[in-house]
């Protein structure tokens, strides 16, 4: 099974020799790089090769798309997230990823590395040294230059003869564009014209696809004539570009000329998007002047029909659009010519900043799952927007980074969030609501990574900043942060004083706000640690009821966790198992790896208490696998570790050490993707 597979946009043609060679290399070598000109089909070849069942690995085959990534500093985080590893460890991302991969057997594809060659060279070298079971397949316009790298040059499709692969691809795309094109390939004389057209385009797949899409508008002979005219005008033999590069650029330029004026304008403006985007974003970012928002959808459909933009339908998410890198680069050149780079890039950044604010406001509500999926789909755009704002509008950057607290904290992006928040706090003003929110969000990322001393320091700063604002909601959020920062190392009395009922009442604020609800969660767990299980259960039931009324799942699942701990300590083992299964259901739906790992430890303890030592051992093994994707097990918290250790002691006592270890290993082999 391929993890994070990109959609196959069209049928695959030819490449039998290259596939055979690549199949052998992937079984015999550990680092293979597919090189070649942009648009030659490196990614398509890699995708077809790794989808072959013969390339299966024990721990999976994983696809990592690097084309939208612009910040080399986020390379490791991007790879880790694609492999299903959350960023919750205080260790450096490189160290954590190397440790996580050390005993795994998997194949990783890093697609489109040419703009990150130095960073990829360093990371791949580290990973291959640390993980003997790792194989890496690279696609790049240039080699990485790593020791042991095997290069496979991906050449254009053969163009010789009436049965060439280039002609087959052109025919396929032409027939996709219009069924009427069948007549052009039924006549040998006209087929010869098509074959010459393919030769003129050097057999480069992207150029052939762009030309094939034009059969919707022109008959074959007119298309060939226009291509020839275009090449005579633009193929300057004095150019420093290699012939294949000239051919591709000329083909893209020709396609650009044949677009309607509004299509060219939209093409240029779409170049500010890093990766895929939706229609609403295209309307907001790219409209203006002669292109009103009401016409963007129709103009975008025209670019899709011409194969300039690719469209995929994702279940539950609607259509997503994307331009290939080479086409995007061409459009950005025109955006520069139009002197609109700054304007459109600003518009892009502020659109996604507004999206972050809306996500913050809607997170604890019935659309929580939709927000989780939406932010995951737009992750690259959010990064791009934040990077731009950090350089152009520090106030907006600070606000956006803080608004994304739920993405950093609840959706598994702690390391990346911490880095962005630290930069935003250095660059932005040190007062006001945005500053206070950013301090709080930064403290949350430290909590998640087990950096409890640092989290407490940020919590104290956040408390002082919130007091200056006299804002009850900000005060409650700061109280939650500081309470958990002292609770996890083992001071429940102090935590209760910071977040308990008396403290909440003194602050005031809405009882359905994030600050109040999070304080209730901290209170419930502190009461458990203090052995006041009935009170803890009452607090958690009240929290769960409010969350259910709000329609949210993330916090409700943690209320179930507190209910399960309380039931376990009260000897109500079946009730504990019921609550923790409800928790795991919510956490799996949201992909909350920390919550899943936490829940598996607790379910193992309840299962052992119910008398099934073998299943408890397997659950602990699976929990161990999930903790490895998170980082520091049990956050370094004694109380969380006690729950896990209790399950292990009971399971070992029931089935013996040998049976325990066997069942544990079986559970640890469970997939975490």
Buried (B, 14 or more C-beta within 10 A) or exposed (E): EBBBBBBEEBEBBBBEEBBEBBBEBBEEBBBBBBBBBBBBBBBBBBBBBBBEEEBEBEBBBBBBBBBBBBBBEBBBBBBBBBBBBBBBBBBEBBBBBBBBBBEBBBBBBBBBBBBBBEBBBBBBBBBBEBBEBBBBBBBBBEBBEBEEBEBBEBBBBBBEEEEBBBBBBBBBBBBBBBEEBEEBBEEEEBBEBBBBBBBBBBBBBBBBBBBBBBBBEEBBEEBBBBBEEBBEEBBEEEEEBEEBBBBBBBBBBBBBEBBEEBBBBBBBBBBBBBBBBBBEBBBBBBBBEEBEEEBBEEBBBBBBBBBBBBBBEEEEBEEBBBBBBBBBBBBBBBBEEBEBBEBBBBBBBBBBBBBBBBBBEBBBEEBBBBBBBBBBBBBBBBBBBBBBBBEEBBBBBBBBBBBBBBBBBBBBBBBBBBBBBBBBBEBBEEEBBBBBBBBBBBBBBBBBBBBBEBBBBBBBBBBEBBEEBEBBBBBBBBBBBBBBBBBBBEBBEBBBBBBBEEBBEEBEBEEEBBBBBBBBBBBBBBBBBBEBBEBBBBBBBBBBEBBEEBEBBBBBBBBBBBBBBBBBBBEBBEBBBBBBBBBBEBBBBBBBBBBBBBBBBBBBBBBBBBEBBBBBBBBBBBBBBBBBBBBBBBBBBEBBBEBBBBBBEBBBEBBEEEBBBBBBEBBBEBEBE
